[in-house]
Amino acid sequence: MKIFPVAAAAVLASSALLATAGSASAAPDTACMRAGLSTLKSAGLLSAVAKGGVPIDYAVEKLGVTVRPGKEGMVGSVPNPIPFSVLLADHRAGSNSIFLYPWCM
């Protein structure tokens, strides 16, 4: 059932919107998202992740992803594996993302 991934994406999106609501110039971090897509493509993982998501432990151990300081409590609300749509939403969240991606720094 796809309700949980959609709800998780909504949580990520709403947290990003609430954090940036005061800034009229806030825009999605599409550069980070594009860098993530490029990383997955270079690693030969884009198709698999698009279809089945990415396990959190794989992202941490193999891809160097870390939890953003102060967001540790939110990791439990993220589905595992992380659905592609949620992964993209977190990349677009910029400094409000739950995870830090080495290709976005």
Backbone as JSON Lines, residues from 0, in Angstrom:
{"i":0,"aa":"M","n":[0.84,-1.17,0.0],"ca":[0.0,0.0,0.0],"c":[0.89,1.24,0.0]}
{"i":1,"aa":"K","n":[0.54,2.25,-0.74],"ca":[1.39,3.41,-0.94],"c":[1.04,4.58,-0.03]}
{"i":2,"aa":"I","n":[0.16,4.4,0.9],"ca":[-0.25,5.51,1.76],"c":[0.9,5.98,2.64]}
{"i":3,"aa":"F","n":[1.65,5.05,3.25],"ca":[2.72,5.45,4.16],"c":[3.81,6.25,3.45]}
{"i":4,"aa":"P","n":[4.32,5.82,2.3],"ca":[5.32,6.64,1.62],"c":[4.79,8.03,1.25]}
{"i":5,"aa":"V","n":[3.54,8.11,0.87],"ca":[2.95,9.4,0.52],"c":[2.87,10.27,1.78]}
{"i":6,"aa":"A","n":[2.48,9.66,2.9],"ca":[2.41,10.4,4.16],"c":[3.8,10.87,4.57]}
{"i":7,"aa":"A","n":[4.8,10.02,4.41],"ca":[6.18,10.4,4.77],"c":[6.65,11.55,3.89]}
{"i":8,"aa":"A","n":[6.33,11.51,2.61],"ca":[6.71,12.59,1.71],"c":[6.01,13.89,2.13]}
{"i":9,"aa":"A","n":[4.77,13.76,2.55],"ca":[4.03,14.94,3.0],"c":[4.66,15.53,4.26]}
{"i":10,"aa":"V","n":[5.09,14.66,5.18],"ca":[5.75,15.13,6.4],"c":[7.03,15.87,6.03]}
{"i":11,"aa":"L","n":[7.84,15.29,5.14],"ca":[9.08,15.95,4.73],"c":[8.79,17.29,4.06]}
{"i":12,"aa":"A","n":[7.83,17.29,3.17],"ca":[7.51,18.52,2.45],"c":[6.96,19.58,3.39]}
{"i":13,"aa":"S","n":[6.08,19.18,4.32],"ca":[5.51,20.17,5.23],"c":[6.55,20.71,6.19]}
{"i":14,"aa":"S","n":[7.49,19.87,6.62],"ca":[8.53,20.38,7.51],"c":[9.41,21.39,6.78]}
{"i":15,"aa":"A","n":[9.67,21.13,5.51],"ca":[10.46,22.08,4.72],"c":[9.68,23.37,4.49]}
{"i":16,"aa":"L","n":[8.39,23.26,4.23],"ca":[7.58,24.45,4.0],"c":[7.45,25.29,5.26]}
{"i":17,"aa":"L","n":[7.23,24.64,6.39],"ca":[7.1,25.38,7.64],"c":[8.39,26.09,7.99]}
{"i":18,"aa":"A","n":[9.5,25.44,7.75],"ca":[10.79,26.04,8.1],"c":[11.13,27.21,7.2]}
{"i":19,"aa":"T","n":[10.6,27.22,5.99],"ca":[10.95,28.28,5.05],"c":[9.78,29.23,4.79]}
{"i":20,"aa":"A","n":[8.69,29.1,5.54],"ca":[7.49,29.89,5.28],"c":[7.75,31.39,5.37]}
{"i":21,"aa":"G","n":[8.69,31.81,6.21],"ca":[8.95,33.22,6.37],"c":[9.78,33.81,5.25]}
{"i":22,"aa":"S","n":[10.32,33.0,4.4],"ca":[11.21,33.5,3.36],"c":[10.54,33.39,1.99]}
{"i":23,"aa":"A","n":[10.28,34.53,1.41],"ca":[9.63,34.52,0.09],"c":[10.57,34.01,-0.99]}
{"i":24,"aa":"S","n":[11.88,34.05,-0.74],"ca":[12.82,33.65,-1.76],"c":[13.22,32.17,-1.64]}
{"i":25,"aa":"A","n":[12.66,31.45,-0.66],"ca":[13.02,30.04,-0.49],"c":[12.55,29.25,-1.71]}
{"i":26,"aa":"A","n":[13.47,28.45,-2.23],"ca":[13.15,27.63,-3.39],"c":[13.67,26.22,-3.15]}
{"i":27,"aa":"P","n":[13.05,25.24,-3.77],"ca":[13.55,23.87,-3.61],"c":[15.0,23.76,-4.07]}
{"i":28,"aa":"D","n":[15.75,22.93,-3.38],"ca":[17.17,22.74,-3.73],"c":[17.27,21.71,-4.85]}
{"i":29,"aa":"T","n":[16.97,22.15,-6.06],"ca":[17.0,21.22,-7.18],"c":[18.42,20.84,-7.57]}
{"i":30,"aa":"A","n":[19.4,21.68,-7.24],"ca":[20.8,21.33,-7.53],"c":[21.21,20.1,-6.72]}
{"i":31,"aa":"C","n":[20.79,20.06,-5.46],"ca":[21.09,18.9,-4.61],"c":[20.39,17.66,-5.16]}
{"i":32,"aa":"M","n":[19.14,17.82,-5.55],"ca":[18.39,16.69,-6.1],"c":[19.06,16.17,-7.38]}
{"i":33,"aa":"R","n":[19.47,17.07,-8.24],"ca":[20.14,16.65,-9.48],"c":[21.46,15.95,-9.18]}
{"i":34,"aa":"A","n":[22.19,16.44,-8.18],"ca":[23.44,15.8,-7.79],"c":[23.18,14.4,-7.25]}
{"i":35,"aa":"G","n":[22.11,14.23,-6.5],"ca":[21.74,12.91,-5.99],"c":[21.38,11.95,-7.11]}
{"i":36,"aa":"L","n":[20.62,12.45,-8.07],"ca":[20.26,11.62,-9.22],"c":[21.51,11.2,-10.0]}
{"i":37,"aa":"S","n":[22.43,12.13,-10.17],"ca":[23.69,11.85,-10.86],"c":[24.51,10.81,-10.1]}
{"i":38,"aa":"T","n":[24.54,10.92,-8.78],"ca":[25.27,9.96,-7.95],"c":[24.69,8.57,-8.1]}
{"i":39,"aa":"L","n":[23.37,8.47,-8.03],"ca":[22.72,7.16,-8.18],"c":[22.98,6.59,-9.57]}
{"i":40,"aa":"K","n":[22.9,7.44,-10.58],"ca":[23.13,6.99,-11.95],"c":[24.57,6.5,-12.13]}
{"i":41,"aa":"S","n":[25.53,7.25,-11.61],"ca":[26.95,6.87,-11.71],"c":[27.23,5.54,-11.01]}
{"i":42,"aa":"A","n":[26.52,5.3,-9.91],"ca":[26.72,4.06,-9.15],"c":[25.91,2.9,-9.72]}
{"i":43,"aa":"G","n":[25.14,3.17,-10.79],"ca":[24.31,2.12,-11.38],"c":[23.12,1.74,-10.52]}
{"i":44,"aa":"L","n":[22.67,2.67,-9.67],"ca":[21.59,2.37,-8.73],"c":[20.28,3.08,-9.03]}
{"i":45,"aa":"L","n":[20.27,3.98,-10.0],"ca":[19.09,4.81,-10.23],"c":[17.83,3.99,-10.47]}
{"i":46,"aa":"S","n":[17.88,3.03,-11.33],"ca":[16.69,2.23,-11.66],"c":[16.19,1.46,-10.44]}
{"i":47,"aa":"A","n":[17.12,0.83,-9.71],"ca":[16.73,0.04,-8.53],"c":[16.12,0.92,-7.44]}
{"i":48,"aa":"V","n":[16.73,2.07,-7.2],"ca":[16.22,2.97,-6.16],"c":[14.89,3.56,-6.59]}
{"i":49,"aa":"A","n":[14.75,3.89,-7.86],"ca":[13.48,4.43,-8.36],"c":[12.35,3.42,-8.18]}
{"i":50,"aa":"K","n":[12.66,2.16,-8.32],"ca":[11.63,1.1,-8.2],"c":[11.39,0.69,-6.76]}
{"i":51,"aa":"G","n":[12.46,0.56,-5.96],"ca":[12.29,-0.02,-4.63],"c":[12.79,0.81,-3.47]}
{"i":52,"aa":"G","n":[13.24,2.02,-3.73],"ca":[13.76,2.85,-2.65],"c":[15.18,2.45,-2.28]}
{"i":53,"aa":"V","n":[15.69,3.09,-1.23],"ca":[17.04,2.81,-0.77],"c":[16.99,2.57,0.74]}
{"i":54,"aa":"P","n":[17.55,1.46,1.21],"ca":[17.6,1.22,2.65],"c":[18.47,2.27,3.34]}
{"i":55,"aa":"I","n":[18.05,2.72,4.49],"ca":[18.79,3.76,5.21],"c":[20.2,3.3,5.53]}
{"i":56,"aa":"D","n":[20.35,2.05,5.97],"ca":[21.7,1.58,6.33],"c":[22.62,1.56,5.11]}
{"i":57,"aa":"Y","n":[22.11,1.25,3.93],"ca":[22.92,1.28,2.71],"c":[23.35,2.71,2.4]}
{"i":58,"aa":"A","n":[22.42,3.64,2.5],"ca":[22.74,5.04,2.22],"c":[23.82,5.56,3.16]}
{"i":59,"aa":"V","n":[23.76,5.13,4.41],"ca":[24.74,5.59,5.4],"c":[26.08,4.91,5.18]}
{"i":60,"aa":"E","n":[26.07,3.58,5.08],"ca":[27.33,2.82,5.01],"c":[28.03,2.91,3.66]}
{"i":61,"aa":"K","n":[27.29,2.88,2.58],"ca":[27.89,2.82,1.25],"c":[27.97,4.16,0.53]}
{"i":62,"aa":"L","n":[27.02,5.05,0.81],"ca":[26.97,6.31,0.08],"c":[27.41,7.51,0.91]}
{"i":63,"aa":"G","n":[27.66,7.31,2.2],"ca":[28.16,8.39,3.04],"c":[27.13,9.39,3.53]}
{"i":64,"aa":"V","n":[25.86,9.02,3.46],"ca":[24.79,9.89,3.93],"c":[24.8,9.9,5.47]}
{"i":65,"aa":"T","n":[24.53,11.04,6.08],"ca":[24.44,11.14,7.53],"c":[23.15,11.84,7.91]}
{"i":66,"aa":"V","n":[22.78,11.73,9.18],"ca":[21.59,12.42,9.67],"c":[21.99,13.85,10.03]}
{"i":67,"aa":"R","n":[21.19,14.79,9.59],"ca":[21.45,16.2,9.89],"c":[21.35,16.4,11.4]}
{"i":68,"aa":"P","n":[22.33,17.07,12.0],"ca":[22.27,17.36,13.44],"c":[20.95,18.04,13.81]}
{"i":69,"aa":"G","n":[20.33,17.54,14.86],"ca":[19.05,18.07,15.31],"c":[17.85,17.37,14.69]}
{"i":70,"aa":"K","n":[18.08,16.53,13.69],"ca":[16.97,15.83,13.02],"c":[16.93,14.34,13.38]}
{"i":71,"aa":"E","n":[17.75,13.92,14.33],"ca":[17.83,12.5,14.68],"c":[16.46,11.92,15.05]}
{"i":72,"aa":"G","n":[15.64,12.67,15.73],"ca":[14.32,12.2,16.13],"c":[13.36,11.98,14.98]}
{"i":73,"aa":"M","n":[13.64,12.55,13.84],"ca":[12.75,12.4,12.68],"c":[13.04,11.15,11.87]}
{"i":74,"aa":"V","n":[14.21,10.56,12.05],"ca":[14.59,9.4,11.24],"c":[13.6,8.25,11.42]}
{"i":75,"aa":"G","n":[13.08,8.08,12.62],"ca":[12.11,7.02,12.88],"c":[10.82,7.15,12.09]}
{"i":76,"aa":"S","n":[10.51,8.35,11.63],"ca":[9.29,8.56,10.85],"c":[9.49,8.32,9.36]}
{"i":77,"aa":"V","n":[10.74,8.1,8.96],"ca":[11.05,7.88,7.55],"c":[10.94,6.39,7.25]}
{"i":78,"aa":"P","n":[10.17,6.01,6.23],"ca":[10.06,4.59,5.9],"c":[11.4,4.01,5.45]}
{"i":79,"aa":"N","n":[11.6,2.74,5.75],"ca":[12.84,2.07,5.37],"c":[12.49,0.8,4.61]}
{"i":80,"aa":"P","n":[12.85,0.7,3.33],"ca":[13.67,1.61,2.55],"c":[12.93,2.92,2.24]}
{"i":81,"aa":"I","n":[13.73,3.94,2.01],"ca":[13.18,5.26,1.7],"c":[12.68,5.25,0.26]}
{"i":82,"aa":"P","n":[11.38,5.48,0.05],"ca":[10.85,5.52,-1.32],"c":[11.5,6.65,-2.12]}
{"i":83,"aa":"F","n":[11.6,6.45,-3.41],"ca":[12.24,7.41,-4.31],"c":[11.64,8.81,-4.16]}
{"i":84,"aa":"S","n":[10.31,8.9,-4.08],"ca":[9.67,10.21,-3.98],"c":[10.07,10.92,-2.68]}
{"i":85,"aa":"V","n":[10.21,10.18,-1.61],"ca":[10.61,10.75,-0.32],"c":[12.08,11.17,-0.38]}
{"i":86,"aa":"L","n":[12.89,10.35,-1.01],"ca":[14.31,10.66,-1.18],"c":[14.49,11.97,-1.95]}
{"i":87,"aa":"L","n":[13.76,12.12,-3.03],"ca":[13.85,13.34,-3.83],"c":[13.35,14.55,-3.04]}
{"i":88,"aa":"A","n":[12.25,14.38,-2.28],"ca":[11.72,15.47,-1.47],"c":[12.73,15.92,-0.42]}
{"i":89,"aa":"D","n":[13.44,14.96,0.18],"ca":[14.43,15.33,1.2],"c":[15.6,16.07,0.57]}
{"i":90,"aa":"H","n":[16.0,15.66,-0.62],"ca":[17.07,16.4,-1.33],"c":[16.63,17.83,-1.62]}
{"i":91,"aa":"R","n":[15.39,18.01,-2.05],"ca":[14.89,19.36,-2.39],"c":[14.71,20.23,-1.16]}
{"i":92,"aa":"A","n":[14.64,19.63,0.03],"ca":[14.4,20.39,1.27],"c":[15.6,21.23,1.68]}
{"i":93,"aa":"G","n":[16.74,21.03,1.04],"ca":[17.92,21.85,1.32],"c":[18.35,21.77,2.77]}
{"i":94,"aa":"S","n":[18.51,22.9,3.42],"ca":[18.98,22.92,4.81],"c":[17.94,22.42,5.79]}
{"i":95,"aa":"N","n":[16.75,22.12,5.32],"ca":[15.7,21.55,6.17],"c":[15.57,20.04,6.0]}
{"i":96,"aa":"S","n":[16.47,19.45,5.23],"ca":[16.4,18.0,5.0],"c":[16.72,17.24,6.28]}
{"i":97,"aa":"I","n":[16.28,16.0,6.34],"ca":[16.58,15.14,7.48],"c":[18.0,14.6,7.35]}
{"i":98,"aa":"F","n":[18.42,14.35,6.13],"ca":[19.74,13.77,5.89],"c":[20.68,14.78,5.24]}
{"i":99,"aa":"L","n":[21.98,14.57,5.48],"ca":[23.02,15.34,4.81],"c":[23.64,14.45,3.73]}
{"i":100,"aa":"Y","n":[23.73,14.96,2.53],"ca":[24.24,14.2,1.39],"c":[25.59,14.76,0.98]}
{"i":101,"aa":"P","n":[26.63,13.91,0.94],"ca":[27.96,14.42,0.62],"c":[28.05,15.11,-0.75]}
{"i":102,"aa":"W","n":[27.22,14.74,-1.68],"ca":[27.26,15.33,-3.03],"c":[26.54,16.68,-3.06]}
{"i":103,"aa":"C","n":[25.96,17.09,-1.94],"ca":[25.26,18.38,-1.89],"c":[26.0,19.41,-1.06]}
{"i":104,"aa":"M","n":[27.18,19.06,-0.59],"ca":[27.92,20.0,0.28],"c":[28.95,20.77,-0.49]}
